[in-house]
Amino acid sequence: MATPEIDISQLSESQQSALQQYTSVTDQDIQEAIPLLQRSQWNVEIAITKFFDGEGPDPVAEALAAQNRIPPPRAARQENLQQSLLRGSANALREQSRPDAAPRIVPQPADQAIPQPSLILAILFAPFKVLYKILSLPFNLFAYLFPFLPNFFRRNSASGTLRRVDTNGRRQLSPADSAQRVQREFAEEYGENELPWGGMGYAASLDATKRDFAFLLVVLISPEHDDTSTFCRNVLMNPEVNLFLRDPTHMIRLWIGDIRDSEAYQVSTALKCNKFPFTALICHTAEVSTTAMSVVARLTGPMEPNTYLAKLRSVHTTRTEQLETARSANAFQNAERNLRREQDSAYERSLAQDRERARQKREAEAAAEAAEKQRLEEEAYAVEMAEKRESWRKWRASKISPEPSADSKDIVRIALKMPHAARIMRRFRAQDSIEELYAFVECYEFLEDGAANSEKIPDKPEGYEHKFSFRLVTTLPRVIYEPEKGVTIGEKVGKSGNLIVEPISEEEDEDYDE
């Protein structure tokens, strides 16, 4: 029966934040991480500890269950002393056979920031700092001139007792740098070797071993111990031991720590190392927990290479089948997780494509609506301008002065060649403006039909500025008479003239406006 998936959206903000922190550290599946966090009361540190060190019985849950549980009626118990002793010995053997959990040492940051004093404190202590440097100059000069005096006084004060070698002067490095230093010192002391060095700290090696369901062989050495050199030279450098450790099918990671280093000292304390040289074989143990890493073998003290290899091989063979099963199950879970992730990704891509198509469709519909609206507005504007033009022509036709008589003074005779009419002869007063001549041509059809004298004369359209769609020109020489204000016909044309009404195209009109 499949376990129902938990909806993340139903979790609170604090629970979602705890889930994100937990998965960023452990990289565990969300559906598996939520029950573990629920059992840990949503405490991220407790959940991470349970993930790496294994999950034991929950005392809080057991106490709550004990409070809510109704005790059944106690039956009469019949047991003799021999059965009690046998049951106690069986429980003791079971507890002894249960492997110890492998501790996970949290490494210290490689570069810890040294807090700098504030500016006010630096200014206050600046005089004392300068005074200290001035007073220390004579003592430094005296120590430089007589470097043998400290050793002389130390020799006299020893009183013949042996002085212990100080190993605290070893520079403390980061876990990875310490592992590389141990590898370099081992090669310098015992020669080049083919041991499967990892080049990582203990915590990183333990995490990588847990991730790959492999074996981690932890070797702790003490340079001050008498058996360390013999163990390293005869056991670790043994060809058969090297061949067993380097075999890729055995999946063994080697980590050698010098107890003078901080991380190695913490590992020795956590593994309860009481004798050197010390070897511990760590692997995943399904009988303890689904995520537990336990110490399945401990080899302490000096021993022969054959004995050392036989003990390692025996435990390794016993645990290999179990690790292969766990590795297959983990690979299956990863495959399912990747498949689910790919399906979710494909669904998101398909959903994104549908959203993009819908967005493009909405934009196309909006653009079509905007274009249709603009077309209707342009058509309405064109109709409105045509109506205003027609009204202006009718109004302007009513304002044109009648033709003066032939015997009037200061008249100008003009012959107009219309585009779609015959030649027109008309008299204008010399003081009339050129615009009057243009208005006559523009409104000629209304003057000819007599519409200008009708009773229904429209008013001048408001907000309309009329533009003439023609020009008046002469042929030889070609002269264009523009409808300028304040210029009379007599000044431009004279006593008489022959003018041609020349239509203006739209392109010429645009160029003329520019």
C-alpha positions in Angstrom: 0.0 0.0 0.0 1.6 3.3 -1.1 2.0 6.1 1.4 -0.1 9.1 0.6 1.9 12.2 -0.4 1.9 15.1 2.0 0.8 18.5 0.6 3.5 21.1 1.4 1.1 24.0 1.1 -0.7 22.8 4.2 2.5 23.3 6.3 3.0 26.6 8.2 5.7 29.1 7.3 8.0 27.9 10.2 7.5 24.3 9.2 8.3 25.0 5.5 11.4 26.9 6.6 12.5 24.0 8.8 11.9 21.6 5.9 14.0 23.7 3.5 16.9 23.9 6.0 16.7 20.2 6.7 16.6 19.2 3.0 19.5 21.6 2.1 21.7 19.8 4.6 20.6 16.1 4.1 19.4 16.2 0.5 16.6 13.7 1.6 13.3 13.3 -0.3 10.7 15.7 0.9 8.1 13.0 1.4 10.5 11.1 3.6 11.8 14.2 5.4 8.4 15.5 6.6 7.6 12.4 8.8 11.1 12.6 10.4 10.7 16.3 11.1 7.2 15.6 12.6 8.8 12.9 14.9 11.4 15.5 15.9 8.8 18.1 16.8 10.1 20.2 13.8 13.5 20.7 15.4 16.0 20.9 12.6 19.0 20.0 14.7 17.4 16.9 16.2 16.2 15.8 12.8 19.7 16.2 11.2 21.2 14.2 14.2 18.7 11.5 13.7 19.4 11.4 9.9 23.2 11.0 10.3 23.4 9.1 13.6 20.3 7.0 13.3 16.9 7.3 14.9 16.4 5.6 18.2 13.2 5.3 20.3 11.4 8.6 21.0 11.0 9.1 24.7 8.4 11.8 24.3 6.2 9.6 22.0 6.6 6.6 24.3 5.6 8.7 27.3 2.5 10.0 25.6 1.6 6.6 24.4 2.1 5.2 27.9 -0.3 7.9 29.3 -3.0 7.2 26.7 -2.7 3.5 26.7 -5.1 1.5 28.9 -3.1 -1.2 30.6 -4.4 -4.7 29.9 -5.3 -7.0 32.7 -2.1 -8.7 34.0 -2.1 -12.4 33.6 -0.5 -14.7 36.1 3.2 -15.0 35.3 4.8 -18.3 35.8 8.5 -18.3 35.2 11.4 -20.0 37.0 14.9 -18.8 37.7 16.5 -20.6 34.8 14.2 -19.0 32.2 14.8 -15.6 33.7 18.6 -16.1 33.5 18.4 -17.4 29.9 16.2 -14.4 28.8 18.6 -11.9 30.5 21.6 -13.5 28.9 19.9 -13.4 25.5 19.0 -9.7 25.9 22.6 -9.0 27.0 24.0 -10.8 23.9 21.6 -8.9 21.7 22.7 -5.6 23.1 26.4 -6.5 22.8 25.9 -7.6 19.2 24.2 -4.3 18.3 26.8 -2.1 16.6 27.7 1.3 18.1 26.6 4.4 16.2 29.4 6.1 14.3 29.7 9.7 15.5 29.7 12.6 13.1 32.3 15.2 14.1 31.2 18.7 12.9 34.4 20.4 11.6 35.3 23.9 12.7 35.2 26.6 10.0 38.5 26.9 8.2 38.6 30.7 8.3 37.1 32.0 11.5 36.8 35.8 11.4 38.7 37.5 14.3 36.5 40.2 15.8 38.0 43.6 15.3 37.7 46.2 18.2 35.6 49.2 17.6 37.2 52.5 16.6 36.6 54.0 20.0 38.4 51.2 21.8 41.2 51.3 19.3 41.7 55.0 19.9 41.6 54.5 23.7 44.1 51.7 23.8 46.5 53.2 21.2 48.7 54.9 23.8 49.1 51.6 25.8 50.0 49.8 22.6 52.7 52.3 21.7 54.0 52.2 25.3 54.2 48.4 25.2 56.2 48.4 22.0 58.6 51.0 23.4 59.2 49.0 26.6 59.6 45.7 24.8 62.4 47.0 22.5 65.2 46.6 25.2 64.1 43.0 26.1 63.9 42.0 22.5 67.4 43.4 21.9 68.7 41.6 25.0 67.2 38.3 23.8 68.7 38.8 20.4 72.2 39.4 21.7 72.2 36.5 24.2 70.0 33.7 22.7 71.6 31.0 24.9 70.5 32.3 28.2 66.9 30.9 28.1 68.2 27.4 27.5 70.8 27.7 30.2 68.2 28.7 32.9 65.8 26.0 31.6 68.5 23.3 32.0 69.3 24.4 35.5 65.7 24.5 36.6 65.0 21.0 35.2 67.0 19.4 38.1 67.7 16.3 36.2 64.1 15.4 35.4 63.0 14.4 31.9 61.1 17.1 30.1 58.0 15.9 28.1 58.0 16.8 24.4 55.5 19.5 23.6 53.2 18.4 20.7 50.8 21.3 21.0 53.0 23.4 18.7 51.6 21.6 15.7 49.7 24.0 13.6 46.0 23.4 13.4 44.6 23.3 9.9 41.3 22.7 8.3 40.1 19.0 8.1 41.0 18.7 4.4 44.4 20.3 4.9 45.1 18.1 7.9 44.3 15.0 5.9 46.6 16.0 3.1 49.4 16.8 5.7 49.0 13.3 7.2 49.2 11.8 3.8 52.4 13.8 3.0 54.0 12.9 6.4 53.1 9.3 5.9 54.8 9.2 2.5 57.9 11.0 3.8 58.2 8.5 6.7 57.3 5.2 5.1 57.8 5.8 1.4 55.4 6.2 -1.5 52.3 4.0 -1.4 49.1 3.2 -3.2 46.7 3.5 -0.3 43.3 4.9 -1.3 43.7 8.3 0.3 40.6 10.4 0.2 42.1 13.8 0.9 39.0 14.9 2.9 38.2 15.3 6.6 36.5 12.7 8.7 33.0 14.4 8.5 33.2 14.7 4.7 34.5 11.1 4.3 31.6 9.9 6.5 29.0 11.8 4.5 30.4 10.5 1.2 30.5 6.9 2.6 26.9 7.2 3.7 25.8 8.6 0.4 27.5 5.8 -1.6 26.7 3.0 0.8 30.3 2.1 1.1 32.8 1.3 3.8 34.9 3.9 5.8 38.1 2.5 7.3 39.3 4.9 10.1 42.9 4.5 11.2 44.1 6.6 14.2 47.8 6.8 14.8 49.9 8.4 17.5 53.6 9.3 16.5 54.6 9.0 20.2 53.3 5.4 20.5 55.9 2.7 20.1 53.8 0.4 17.9 52.8 3.1 15.4 55.8 2.8 13.1 55.6 -1.1 13.1 51.9 -1.0 12.3 52.3 1.5 9.5 55.3 -0.2 7.9 54.2 -3.9 8.2 50.4 -3.7 8.2 49.3 -0.7 6.2 52.1 -1.0 3.7 51.6 -4.8 3.3 50.9 -5.6 -0.4 47.9 -7.8 0.4 46.3 -5.2 2.6 47.0 -2.6 -0.1 45.4 -4.8 -2.7 42.3 -5.4 -0.6 41.8 -1.7 0.2 42.4 -0.5 -3.4 40.0 -3.0 -5.0 37.2 -0.8 -6.4 34.6 -3.6 -5.9 35.1 -3.4 -2.2 34.2 0.3 -2.1 36.4 1.1 0.9 37.4 4.7 1.8 40.5 5.2 3.9 40.9 8.0 6.4 44.1 8.1 8.6 44.2 10.7 11.4 47.0 11.9 13.6 45.7 12.5 17.1 47.8 15.7 17.3 45.3 17.2 14.9 42.0 18.6 16.4 39.6 16.6 14.3 41.5 13.3 14.8 41.6 13.9 18.5 37.8 14.4 18.5 37.3 11.3 16.5 39.4 9.2 18.9 37.4 10.5 21.8 34.1 9.8 20.1 35.1 6.3 19.0 36.4 5.5 22.6 39.9 4.8 21.4 42.0 3.6 24.3 44.8 1.8 22.6 47.0 2.6 19.5 47.1 1.8 16.7 43.3 1.9 16.3 41.2 0.9 13.3 37.5 1.1 13.0 35.3 0.0 10.1 32.2 2.0 9.6 29.3 1.3 7.2 25.5 1.6 6.9 23.5 -0.6 9.2 19.9 -1.3 8.3 19.1 -3.1 11.5 19.7 0.0 13.5 18.0 2.6 11.3 17.4 3.4 7.6 20.0 6.2 7.9 22.4 4.9 10.6 26.1 4.7 10.2 27.7 2.3 12.8 31.1 0.9 13.8 30.9 -2.7 12.7 34.5 -3.7 13.6 37.3 -2.4 15.9 40.9 -3.5 15.6 43.2 -2.2 18.3 46.8 -2.8 19.2 49.6 -4.4 17.2 48.8 -7.5 15.1 50.1 -9.5 12.1 49.1 -8.4 8.6 47.3 -11.7 7.9 45.2 -11.4 11.1 44.4 -7.8 10.4 43.3 -8.6 6.8 41.3 -11.7 7.9 39.3 -9.7 10.4 38.6 -6.9 7.9 37.7 -9.3 5.2 35.3 -11.3 7.4 33.3 -8.2 8.5 33.4 -6.8 5.0 32.0 -10.0 3.5 29.2 -10.1 6.1 28.1 -6.5 5.4 28.6 -6.4 1.6 25.3 -8.1 0.7 23.3 -5.8 3.0 25.0 -2.8 1.5 24.3 -4.0 -2.0 20.6 -4.3 -1.1 20.5 -0.8 0.4 22.4 0.5 -2.6 19.9 -1.0 -5.0 16.9 0.4 -3.0 18.5 3.8 -2.9 19.2 3.7 -6.7 15.5 2.7 -7.2 14.4 5.6 -5.0 16.7 8.0 -6.8 15.4 6.8 -10.2 11.8 7.3 -9.0 12.7 10.7 -7.6 14.4 11.7 -10.9 11.5 10.4 -12.9 9.0 12.4 -10.8 11.3 15.4 -11.1 11.4 15.0 -14.9 7.6 14.6 -15.0 7.2 17.7 -12.9 9.6 19.6 -15.1 7.9 18.5 -18.3 4.5 19.5 -16.8 5.9 22.9 -15.8 7.3 23.4 -19.3 4.0 22.4 -20.9 2.2 24.7 -18.6 4.6 27.5 -19.4 4.0 26.9 -23.1 0.3 27.0 -22.7 0.6 30.2 -20.7 2.8 31.7 -23.4 0.3 30.7 -26.1 -2.6 32.2 -24.1 -0.6 35.4 -23.6 0.2 35.7 -27.3 -3.5 35.0 -28.2 -4.6 37.7 -25.7 -2.0 40.1 -27.1 -3.1 39.4 -30.7 -6.8 39.9 -29.8 -5.9 43.1 -28.0 -3.9 44.3 -31.0 -6.7 43.5 -33.4 -9.2 45.3 -31.2 -6.9 48.3 -31.0 -6.5 48.3 -34.8 -10.2 48.0 -35.4 -10.9 50.8 -32.9 -8.3 53.0 -34.6 -9.8 52.2 -38.0 -13.3 53.2 -36.8 -12.0 56.3 -35.2 -10.1 57.3 -38.4 -13.3 56.6 -40.5 -15.4 58.6 -38.1 -12.8 61.4 -38.1 -12.8 61.4 -41.9 -16.6 61.5 -42.1 -16.6 64.4 -39.6 -14.0 66.3 -41.5 -15.8 65.8 -44.7 -19.0 67.1 -43.2 -17.2 70.1 -41.7 -15.5 70.8 -45.1 -18.8 70.7 -46.8 -20.4 73.0 -44.3 -17.4 75.4 -44.6 -17.7 75.5 -48.3 -21.4 76.3 -48.1 -20.8 78.9 -45.4 -17.9 80.4 -47.4 -19.9 80.5 -50.6 -22.4 82.7 -48.8 -19.6 85.2 -47.9 -18.2 85.6 -51.4 -18.9 89.1 -52.8 -20.9 89.3 -56.0 -19.2 89.9 -59.3 -18.6 93.7 -59.9 -20.0 95.3 -63.1 -17.9 95.8 -66.2 -17.8 99.6 -65.8 -16.6 99.5 -62.3 -13.2 100.9 -61.4 -10.2 98.9 -60.1 -11.4 95.6 -61.4 -9.3 92.6 -62.5 -10.4 90.2 -65.2 -9.2 86.6 -64.6 -9.6 83.6 -66.8 -9.6 80.3 -64.7 -9.0 76.9 -66.2 -10.9 74.5 -63.9 -9.8 70.8 -63.7 -13.2 69.4 -64.7 -14.9 72.4 -66.3 -14.6 74.8 -69.1 -12.8 78.0 -69.0 -14.3 80.6 -66.6 -14.1 84.3 -66.9 -14.9 86.5 -63.8 -14.2 90.0 -62.6 -12.8 90.6 -59.1 -12.1 93.9 -57.3 -8.5 94.8 -57.2 -8.5 95.1 -53.4 -9.9 91.6 -52.9 -7.4 89.2 -51.3 -5.9 86.1 -53.0 -7.8 84.0 -50.5 -11.1 85.4 -52.0 -10.0 84.0 -55.4 -9.2 80.6 -53.8 -12.6 80.6 -52.1 -14.3 81.3 -55.4 -12.7 78.3 -57.0 -13.4 76.1 -54.0 -17.1 77.1 -53.8 -17.7 77.4 -57.6 -20.2 74.6 -57.7 -22.4 76.1 -55.0 -22.2 79.5 -56.7 -23.1 77.9 -60.0 -26.1 76.0 -58.5 -27.3 79.0 -56.5 -26.9 77.2 -53.2 -25.2 80.2 -51.7 -28.5 82.2 -52.0 -30.6 79.5 -50.3 -32.2 80.2 -47.0 -30.5 77.3 -45.1 -27.0 78.6 -44.8 -24.9 76.7 -42.2 -22.7 78.4 -39.7 -19.0 78.3 -39.8 -17.7 75.0 -38.3 -16.1 75.4 -34.9 -12.5 74.2 -34.6 -12.1 73.6 -38.3 -9.2 75.0 -40.3 -9.7 74.7 -44.0 -6.9 73.7 -46.4 -7.2 74.1 -50.1 -6.5 71.0 -52.2 -5.3 73.0 -55.2 -3.1 75.9 -56.2 -3.4 78.7 -58.7 -0.5 79.0 -61.2 0.5 80.6 -64.4 2.1 78.7 -67.3 4.6 81.0 -68.9 6.4 81.9 -66.8 5.3 79.4 -64.1 4.3 81.4 -61.0 2.4 80.0 -58.0 0.0 82.3 -56.2 -0.4 81.2 -52.6 -3.4 82.2 -50.6 -1.5 84.6 -48.4 -3.3 86.9 -46.1 -3.0 90.7 -46.7 -2.0 90.3 -50.4 -4.6 91.6 -52.9 -5.4 90.3 -56.3 -4.4 93.6 -57.9 -0.9 93.4 -56.4 -0.3 89.8 -57.5 -2.1 89.5 -60.8 -2.5 93.0 -62.1 -5.3 94.1 -64.5 -5.9 90.6 -65.9 -4.5 87.2 -65.9 -4.9 83.6 -67.0 -4.6 81.1 -64.1 -4.8 77.3 -64.0 -6.3 75.4 -61.1 -3.8 72.7 -60.4 -4.9 69.9 -57.9 -2.4 69.0 -55.1 -1.8 65.3 -54.6 -1.6 63.8 -51.0 2.2 63.3 -51.3 2.7 66.9 -52.5 0.4 68.1 -49.7 2.6 66.3 -47.1 5.8 67.7 -48.6 4.2 71.1 -48.7 3.2 70.8 -45.0 6.7 69.8 -44.0 
